[in-house]
Amino acid sequence: MVRQQHAGENERLVRRYDYDDEWVIAVDVGVGDDRLAADVADQTAIVLVDGATELEFELPGSAESVDTNNGVLVVRGSL
């Protein structure tokens, strides 16, 4: 199942994928990895670009990994 939602003032597309044993959320932030950072507080992901908050979104559970690749933020967790 894929769920889509928009988050932030700039309506960035946030995609959630649910699998048998994990969930994955992918956000195409559209900036270089050197400008992109993410922090997870409780079940909220906070995406930073150049140190300023770009967007925040709720996670379906505890994050096990947070990675970036070519401006795409990927957060994974177990169901």
DSSP file (Angstrom, degrees, kcal/mol; ACC not computed):
  #  RESIDUE AA STRUCTURE BP1 BP2  ACC     N-H-->O    O-->H-N    N-H-->O    O-->H-N    TCO  KAPPA ALPHA  PHI   PSI    X-CA   Y-CA   Z-CA
    1    1 A M              0   0    0      0, 0.0    17,-2.0     0, 0.0     2,-0.5   0.000 360.0 360.0 360.0 137.9    0.0    0.0    0.0
    2    2 A V  E     -A   17   0A   0     15,-0.2     2,-0.4     2,-0.0    15,-0.2  -0.980 360.0-169.2-118.9 128.2    1.2    3.5   -0.8
    3    3 A R  E     -A   16   0A   0     13,-2.4    13,-2.9    -2,-0.5     2,-0.4  -0.944   6.2-159.4-113.8 138.8   -0.1    6.5    0.9
    4    4 A Q  E     +A   15   0A   0     -2,-0.4     2,-0.3    11,-0.2    11,-0.2  -0.930  15.5 165.8-117.6 143.5    0.7   10.0   -0.3
    5    5 A Q  E     -A   14   0A   0      9,-2.2     9,-2.6    -2,-0.4     2,-0.4  -0.987  29.6-128.4-148.6 154.1    0.5   13.2    1.7
    6    6 A H  E     -A   13   0A   0     -2,-0.3     2,-0.3     7,-0.2     7,-0.2  -0.838  28.4-175.7-101.9 143.4    1.7   16.7    1.2
    7    7 A A  E   > +A   12   0A   0      5,-1.8     5,-1.3    -2,-0.4     3,-0.1  -0.986  38.0  20.0-139.1 148.7    3.7   18.4    4.0
    8    8 A G  T > 5S-     0   0    0     -2,-0.3     3,-1.3    48,-0.2    47,-0.1   0.030  91.9 -70.8  84.6 167.6    5.1   21.8    4.6
    9    9 A E  T 3 5S+     0   0    0     45,-0.4    -1,-0.2     1,-0.3    46,-0.1   0.787 130.3  54.4 -67.3 -28.5    4.3   25.2    3.1
   10   10 A N  T 3 5S-     0   0    0     44,-0.3    -1,-0.3    -3,-0.1    -2,-0.1   0.321 108.5-121.9 -92.4   9.1    5.9   24.3   -0.2
   11   11 A E  T < 5 -     0   0    0     -3,-1.3    -3,-0.2     1,-0.2    -2,-0.1   0.864  39.0-173.4  56.5  42.7    3.7   21.1   -0.6
   12   12 A R  E   < -A    7   0A   0     -5,-1.3    -5,-1.8     1,-0.1     2,-0.5  -0.397  28.6-110.9 -63.6 144.3    6.6   18.7   -0.9
   13   13 A L  E     -A    6   0A   0     15,-0.3    15,-0.9    -7,-0.2     2,-0.5  -0.684  32.2-169.6 -84.3 125.6    5.4   15.2   -1.7
   14   14 A V  E     -AB   5  27A   0     -9,-2.6    -9,-2.2    -2,-0.5     2,-0.4  -0.970   5.8-163.7-113.9 124.0    5.9   12.7    1.1
   15   15 A R  E     -AB   4  26A   0     11,-2.7    11,-2.7    -2,-0.5     2,-0.4  -0.913   3.7-162.2-113.4 136.5    5.3    9.0    0.2
   16   16 A R  E     -AB   3  25A   0    -13,-2.9   -13,-2.4    -2,-0.4     2,-0.5  -0.963   2.8-167.6-117.7 132.6    4.7    6.2    2.7
   17   17 A Y  E     -AB   2  24A   0      7,-3.3     7,-2.6    -2,-0.4     2,-0.5  -0.980   5.0-159.1-119.4 127.1    5.2    2.6    1.7
   18   18 A D  E     + B   0  23A   0    -17,-2.0     5,-0.2    -2,-0.5     2,-0.2  -0.930  15.2 176.0-108.1 125.1    3.9   -0.2    4.0
   19   19 A Y        -     0   0    0      3,-3.2    60,-0.0    -2,-0.5    -2,-0.0  -0.562  48.1 -87.0-114.2-178.4    5.4   -3.7    3.7
   20   20 A D  S    S+     0   0    0      1,-0.2     3,-0.1    -2,-0.2    -1,-0.0   0.887 122.7  11.6 -58.9 -41.5    4.9   -6.9    5.7
   21   21 A D  S    S+     0   0    0      1,-0.1    58,-1.4    57,-0.1     2,-0.3   0.415 127.7  30.8-122.2   0.4    7.5   -6.1    8.3
   22   22 A E  E     - C   0  78A   0     56,-0.3    -3,-3.2    57,-0.1     2,-0.3  -0.981  57.2-137.7-152.9 164.3    8.5   -2.4    7.8
   23   23 A W  E     -BC  18  77A   0     54,-2.6    54,-1.9    -2,-0.3     2,-0.4  -0.926  16.9-162.7-120.7 151.3    7.3    1.0    6.7
   24   24 A V  E     -BC  17  76A   0     -7,-2.6    -7,-3.3    -2,-0.3     2,-0.5  -1.000   3.9-164.8-135.4 133.3    9.3    3.4    4.5
   25   25 A I  E     -BC  16  75A   0     50,-2.6    50,-2.7    -2,-0.4     2,-0.4  -0.985   9.1-170.2-118.9 129.3    8.8    7.1    4.1
   26   26 A A  E     -BC  15  74A   0    -11,-2.7   -11,-2.7    -2,-0.5     2,-0.4  -0.967   4.9-175.5-122.0 134.0   10.5    8.9    1.2
   27   27 A V  E     -BC  14  73A   0     46,-2.5    46,-2.9    -2,-0.4     2,-1.1  -0.986  18.7-147.5-130.3 120.9   10.6   12.7    0.7
   28   28 A D  E     + C   0  72A   0    -15,-0.9   -15,-0.3    -2,-0.4    44,-0.2  -0.760  23.1 172.8 -87.1 100.3   12.2   14.3   -2.4
   29   29 A V        -     0   0    0     42,-2.3    -1,-0.2    -2,-1.1    43,-0.2   0.785  32.6-139.0 -82.4 -28.6   13.5   17.5   -0.9
   30   30 A G        +     0   0    0     41,-1.2     2,-0.3     1,-0.3    41,-0.1   0.731  62.8 103.2  80.3  22.7   15.3   18.5   -4.1
   31   31 A V  S    S-     0   0    0     40,-0.3    -1,-0.3     1,-0.0    -2,-0.1  -0.896  78.9 -84.3-129.3 163.2   18.6   19.8   -2.5
   32   32 A G    >>  -     0   0    0     -2,-0.3     3,-1.9     1,-0.1     4,-0.6  -0.290  37.6-115.7 -65.1 150.6   22.1   18.3   -2.3
   33   33 A D  G >4 S+     0   0    0      1,-0.3     3,-0.7     2,-0.2    -1,-0.1   0.791 114.0  64.2 -58.2 -29.3   22.8   15.9    0.5
   34   34 A D  G 34 S+     0   0    0      1,-0.2    -1,-0.3     3,-0.0    -2,-0.0   0.684 107.8  42.0 -70.0 -16.4   25.4   18.4    1.9
   35   35 A R  G <4 S+     0   0    0     -3,-1.9    15,-2.6    15,-0.1     2,-0.4   0.476 103.5  84.9-101.6  -7.1   22.5   20.9    2.6
   36   36 A L  E <<  +E   49   0B   0     -3,-0.7     2,-0.3    -4,-0.6    13,-0.2  -0.818  46.5 159.9-108.7 134.8   20.0   18.3    3.9
   37   37 A A  E     -E   48   0B   0     11,-2.4    11,-3.2    -2,-0.4     2,-0.3  -0.970  16.2-159.9-144.6 158.0   19.7   17.0    7.4
   38   38 A A  E     -E   47   0B   0     -2,-0.3     2,-0.3     9,-0.2     9,-0.2  -0.993   3.5-169.4-141.5 147.8   17.0   15.2    9.4
   39   39 A D  E     -E   46   0B   0      7,-2.4     7,-3.3    -2,-0.3     2,-0.5  -0.978  11.4-148.2-133.5 147.4   16.2   14.7   13.0
   40   40 A V  E     -E   45   0B   0     -2,-0.3     2,-0.5     5,-0.2     5,-0.2  -0.977  13.1-178.4-120.4 124.8   13.6   12.5   14.7
   41   41 A A  E >   -E   44   0B   0      3,-2.7     3,-1.9    -2,-0.5     2,-0.4  -0.979  67.4 -47.3-123.7 117.2   12.0   13.4   17.9
   42   42 A D  T 3  S-     0   0    0     -2,-0.5    21,-0.4     1,-0.3    19,-0.1  -0.461 124.7 -24.8  55.7-115.6    9.5   10.9   19.3
   43   43 A Q  T 3  S+     0   0    0     -2,-0.4    16,-3.4    19,-0.1     2,-0.4  -0.112 118.0  99.0-117.6  35.9    7.5   10.0   16.2
   44   44 A T  E <   -EF  41  58B   0     -3,-1.9    -3,-2.7    14,-0.3     2,-0.4  -0.988  58.4-150.8-123.7 128.6    8.1   13.3   14.3
   45   45 A A  E     -EF  40  57B   0     12,-3.0    12,-2.0    -2,-0.4     2,-0.5  -0.837   9.2-161.3 -95.9 133.8   10.6   13.7   11.5
   46   46 A I  E     -EF  39  56B   0     -7,-3.3    -7,-2.4    -2,-0.4     2,-0.5  -0.973   4.6-156.3-118.1 119.3   12.1   17.2   11.2
   47   47 A V  E     -EF  38  55B   0      8,-3.0     7,-3.4    -2,-0.5     8,-1.3  -0.846   9.4-165.4-101.3 126.6   13.8   18.0    7.8
   48   48 A L  E     -EF  37  53B   0    -11,-3.2   -11,-2.4    -2,-0.5     2,-0.5  -0.909  10.4-168.9-114.2 137.7   16.3   20.8    7.8
   49   49 A V  E >  S-EF  36  52B   0      3,-2.6     3,-1.9    -2,-0.4   -13,-0.2  -0.994  83.6 -12.4-122.9 123.0   17.8   22.5    4.7
   50   50 A D  T 3  S-     0   0    0    -15,-2.6    -1,-0.1    -2,-0.5   -14,-0.1   0.827 129.6 -57.5  53.9  34.6   20.8   24.7    5.4
   51   51 A G  T 3  S+     0   0    0    -16,-0.4     2,-0.3     1,-0.2    -1,-0.3   0.374 116.3 108.3  83.1  -3.9   20.1   24.4    9.1
   52   52 A A  E <  S-F   49   0B   0     -3,-1.9    -3,-2.6     1,-0.0     2,-0.3  -0.835  80.3 -99.8-107.0 145.7   16.5   25.8    8.9
   53   53 A T  E     +F   48   0B   0     -2,-0.3    -5,-0.3    -5,-0.2     3,-0.1  -0.454  38.9 175.0 -65.1 123.1   13.4   23.7    9.3
   54   54 A E  E     -     0   0B   0     -7,-3.4   -45,-0.4     1,-0.4     2,-0.3   0.832  62.8 -25.4 -94.3 -45.1   12.0   22.8    5.8
   55   55 A L  E     -F   47   0B   0     -8,-1.3    -8,-3.0   -47,-0.1    -1,-0.4  -0.983  49.9-146.7-163.8 163.5    9.1   20.5    6.9
   56   56 A E  E     +F   46   0B   0     -2,-0.3     2,-0.3   -10,-0.2   -48,-0.2  -0.979  18.2 175.3-134.1 146.4    7.9   18.2    9.6
   57   57 A F  E     -F   45   0B   0    -12,-2.0   -12,-3.0    -2,-0.3     2,-0.2  -0.993  31.1-107.1-151.8 153.6    5.8   15.1    9.4
   58   58 A E  E     -F   44   0B   0     -2,-0.3   -14,-0.3   -14,-0.2    -2,-0.0  -0.523  28.3-142.0 -79.9 143.8    4.5   12.3   11.7
   59   59 A L        -     0   0    0    -16,-3.4     4,-0.0    -2,-0.2     3,-0.0  -0.774  15.2-129.5-102.1 150.7    6.0    8.8   11.6
   60   60 A P  S    S-     0   0    0      0, 0.0     2,-0.3     0, 0.0    -1,-0.1   0.504  84.6 -25.0 -77.8  -1.7    3.9    5.7   11.9
   61   61 A G  S    S-     0   0    0    -18,-0.1     2,-0.3   -19,-0.1    18,-0.1  -0.942 101.2 -31.1-179.2-165.9    6.3    4.4   14.6
   62   62 A S        -     0   0    0     -2,-0.3    16,-0.4    16,-0.2     2,-0.3  -0.537  61.4-121.8 -74.6 135.1    9.9    4.6   15.8
   63   63 A A        -     0   0    0    -21,-0.4    14,-0.3    -2,-0.3     3,-0.1  -0.591  25.4-177.0 -77.7 134.6   12.5    5.3   13.1
   64   64 A E  S    S+     0   0    0     12,-3.7     2,-0.3     1,-0.3    13,-0.2   0.686  71.2  11.7-101.2 -26.9   15.3    2.7   12.8
   65   65 A S  E     -D   76   0A   0     11,-1.6    11,-2.4     2,-0.0     2,-0.4  -0.995  53.9-166.1-151.6 149.1   17.2    4.5   10.1
   66   66 A V  E     +D   75   0A   0     -2,-0.3     2,-0.3     9,-0.2     9,-0.2  -0.980  22.9 167.2-135.1 120.2   17.4    7.9    8.4
   67   67 A D  E     -D   74   0A   0      7,-2.7     7,-3.0    -2,-0.4     2,-0.4  -0.909  21.7-151.5-132.2 157.6   19.3    8.2    5.1
   68   68 A T  E     +D   73   0A   0     -2,-0.3     2,-0.3     5,-0.2     5,-0.2  -0.978  13.9 173.6-127.5 147.0   19.7   10.7    2.3
   69   69 A N  E >  S-D   72   0A   0      3,-1.8     3,-1.3    -2,-0.4    -2,-0.0  -0.844  72.4 -22.8-154.0 112.8   20.6   10.1   -1.3
   70   70 A N  T 3  S-     0   0    0     -2,-0.3   -40,-0.1     1,-0.3   -38,-0.1   0.877 128.5 -45.4  54.1  43.1   20.6   12.7   -4.0
   71   71 A G  T 3  S+     0   0    0      1,-0.2   -42,-2.3   -41,-0.1   -41,-1.2   0.542 112.2 119.1  82.2   6.7   18.2   15.0   -2.1
   72   72 A V  E <   -CD  28  69A   0     -3,-1.3    -3,-1.8   -44,-0.2     2,-0.4  -0.930  51.9-151.0-108.9 124.6   15.8   12.2   -1.2
   73   73 A L  E     -CD  27  68A   0    -46,-2.9   -46,-2.5    -2,-0.5     2,-0.5  -0.796  12.3-168.8 -92.9 131.8   15.3   11.6    2.5
   74   74 A V  E     -CD  26  67A   0     -7,-3.0    -7,-2.7    -2,-0.4     2,-0.4  -0.984   4.8-174.3-126.7 122.8   14.4    8.0    3.4
   75   75 A V  E     -CD  25  66A   0    -50,-2.7   -50,-2.6    -2,-0.5     2,-0.3  -0.962   8.3-171.2-116.3 131.6   13.1    7.0    6.9
   76   76 A R  E     +CD  24  65A   0    -11,-2.4   -12,-3.7    -2,-0.4   -11,-1.6  -0.923  10.7 160.9-125.0 148.5   12.6    3.3    7.8
   77   77 A G  E     -C   23   0A   0    -54,-1.9   -54,-2.6    -2,-0.3     2,-0.2  -0.977  36.0-100.3-156.3 165.0   11.0    1.5   10.8
   78   78 A S  E      C   22   0A   0    -16,-0.4   -56,-0.3    -2,-0.3   -16,-0.2  -0.592 360.0 360.0 -89.4 150.4    9.5   -1.8   11.8
   79   79 A L              0   0    0    -58,-1.4   -57,-0.1    -2,-0.2    -1,-0.1   0.416 360.0 360.0 -86.1 360.0    5.8   -2.6   12.0
